[in-house]
Amino acid sequence: MLHQSANSTGFIASGTVMMETIASRFGEITVDTDKAIVFPRGLLGMPDKFRFVLTKFPSPKMQQFTLLQSLDDIALSFITLPLETRNAIIAEADLGAACRDLQIDPPNLALLLIVSVHRGLEQVKLSVNARAPLLIDADRKTGVQYVFQQDHYKVQHML
């Protein structure tokens, strides 16, 4: 059994692991800050937000999604859809070219698409940004929001 203690910042130290409980807009989550992913250029429209963590989505109804939580601004988080490199949305050849461009070893690639929620009067629809996926080098814990130049990738690809 590991000894855990909370300090004044809300962090829980457990051995060498730093856990933080965050009241996200989707519910309370606990994240391991040692597993932060650094986006050196930030995300599109947010060049000053660099550090994020991935966690399970807090709602049991949406377990196919993950939550990308900012550590720089706890009010900022994104619903994301993890994808395999072989998927029906982005061509594997285009992902390979992006990996070469970013110097990511393809086996280390973690691919995420940011999800948008469209609320109508009678139903909720979801779309993903296939034009600007998040490409994460899992080995180096770094990420880039990569913008494809091809017109066939849509900013609002409906799910």
N, C-alpha and C positions, 0 to 999 in steps of 0.2 A: 504494500500500500504506500503510495506516494504522499508525502506531506504537502499540503497546499495552504498558502496563506495569501490573503489579499492585501495589496498596498493601497495607498491613498489615491492612485490613479485608476483603480478599478481592475488592474491587472491581477491575475492569479499566477503566482510562481509555483511551478510544479517541477522540481528538479531543475533542469535547464530550459524547460519549455515555458514560454510566456503565453498565457491564455488571457483573453480579454472578453468580457461580456459587453455586447453592444445592443442597445435598443434600436434596431433598424426599423425602417418604415414598414417592414414585413413581419416584424415580431422580434423577440429577443433571440440573439444568436451568440454563441461562444466561438471565438476564433483563435487560432494559434498564430500569433504575430511573427513567430520565427519562420513561418511558411509564406511570408509576404511575397507577392510578385511585384517586381518593379517595372513600371512602364517609363523608361527614361525620357520619352517625349510626351508623356501624359496620354490622355485620350482626346479624340477630336472634340474641339470646343472647350477642353479642360486641360490646357498644357501645364497647369500647376498641381495636378493631382497625379502623383507618381506611385504610391504604394497601395496595393489592394490585396485582399485575401479571397479565396474561393471557399464557399461553404455550402452545405446542403440547403436547399430551400426550406424555410421553416414550416410551410404548409404541406401537410401530407398529400393533398390533392395535386400538388405540382412537383412530385419527386423526380420527374424527368429533367427538371431545370436545376440550375445552380444559382447561387447568389454571389455576385462579384461586389464585395463590400470595400469601400474606400477606407483606408486607415488615416488618410489626411483630412477627411471630412466625413464624420460618421453619419451625416444626413444623406450622403451620396451612396447609392447602391444600384446595381443593375441586375435584372433577371437575365440569365444567359442560358443558352442551349448548347450543351457540349455535343460535338459531332466527331465521328471517326473520320479519318482521311478519305476513306471510301464512303461517300454519301451521295444523296440525290440532289443536293443544293449547289455545291461547289466542286468543279471538276478536279480530280486528283492531279492531273498534269499542271493545272494552275496553282494548286497548293505546293507542288514540287518546285515550281519556278519561284514562288514566294519564299519558300524555305532556302533556296539557293541565294536569292537576293538578300535575305536577312541572316544568312549563315547559321541556320538552324538545322541540326542533324534531324532528318525526317522522323526517326524513331522517338525523338524527344519532343515532337510537336504535340501540343494540346490545342485543340481548335474549339473556339467558342463563338457563338453568334449572339449579339445583343437582341433581346426580345422587346417588342413594343406591344402594349395592350390597347386595343381599340374597343371602347365601350359604346355600344349602340343602345337604342331604346329597348330592344328585345334580346340582344345577344352580345357576347363578348368574343372578339376575334383577336388572334395573335399573329404577329408578323415578326420576321427576323431580318436583321441588316446583313444581307449576303454580300453587299458591295464592300463593306468595311469590317471583316471579321477580326477577332482578336486571335493573334498567333502567339502562343506562349512556348518558350523554350523551358520545358519542365526541369531540365538539368541545371540550367543557369538561373532559374527563377526570374526570367525577364520576359516582357511581353511588348508587343507592338500592335496597334490597330492599323492593319494593312488595308490600303484602299486599292481595290482592283480597278483597272482602267476599262475593262470590258463592260460594254453596255448591257449585256445579258444578265449581269448580277444586279439585283434590285435592292434598293434601300429598304423597301417594304415587301419582302417576299412572304406571302401569306402562308401560314401553316394550315 
